[in-house]
């Protein structure tokens, strides 16, 4: 399994801290990994799914919401709609922005 260098470094720091003890066997990466996986909740999985969305994915999700409320609209027409003042009202109705009005910022917490 490939692991990003930053994750390896974080794991290394945690393992050093976990192994600062006078008794007991050495704690291995597998021990830390198994414990961490056991702590993952459905909320964490949802957060990971949200973070995996590209801007195009988020745009398509908004277009699907628009279609459910207002009826069919092509991708191109929706892109044009995104450049209107009415689009900000639509975003506010969907709760997809923070107070700055930037799309998707609520999801990246």
N, C-alpha and C positions, 0 to 999 in steps of 0.2 A: 504494500500500500504506500503510495506516495504521500508525503507530508510536507507542507510548506516549511521553509527554513524558520520563519517566525514562530510557527507552532512547535517546532523542535526545540527552539530556544526557550520558549515558555515552559514546555514540559521538563526540560533540563533543569531550569531554575526551581520548579516545584519538586522535582526528584531530589535535588540537593537539599532543599529544606526538609523534605520528608525523611531523608536519611541522616539528618543531624540528630542522632540519638545514640545512646550507649548500649542498648540491648535490642535484640530482635534481628531477624534476617534483613537483608538488603531489600528495599522496596524497588521493584522494577517498573519499567515503563508500562508493561501489561497490566500491573496492579492499578496504576494511576488511570490508565485508559479505561479499564473495566469499571472503576468507581465513577469516573466522569460520565460514561455512557448511561449508567444507572440513574444519574441525576437529570438527564434530558427529559423534558416534559413535552406534551403536545404543543404548548405555547412556544417552546423553543423551535420545534419543527416548523411551525407556522412562520415564525420570524425568519428562519433560514429560507423558506419558500418565498417569502416576500422579498428578501434580499437578492434572490436569484433572478428576479424579474428585470428585464432590460427596459429601457425607456419605451421601446416599441411594444413590449408586452403590456406595460402599464397603459399606454395609449389604447391598445386594443381592448383592454378590460374596461376602460372608460367608454369606448365606443359601444361595447356590448351593453353597458348600463344605459347609455343613451338610447340604444335601440329598444331596450325593454320598456323605457318610459315614453319615448317619443316616436318610435317606429323606425323603419329601415333608413339607413344612411350609408353611403359607400365610404370606403376608407379615405379616398381623396376628398370627398365632401366634408368628412369629419375633420380632416386636417385643416380645411378652410374654416370650418366652424371654430376650431381651436384659436383662430386669430381674431375672433370677435369678442366684444365686451360681454355678450351673453354667455360665453364659455366660462368666465369666472363665476357667474351665478350658478351654473351647472356644477362646477367644482365644489363650490361652497355647499350645495345641496348634498353632494356625495360625501362630504367630509374628507376629501382627498388632499387637502392642503393644510398648512399651518397658517399662522397669522400673517406671514409674509406673502401668502398666496402662491408659494412655490409648490408645484405638483410633486406629490410623493414624499415630502419631507416628513410627514407623520409616520411613514412606514419604516424609516431608517433609524429609528431610535435604538 
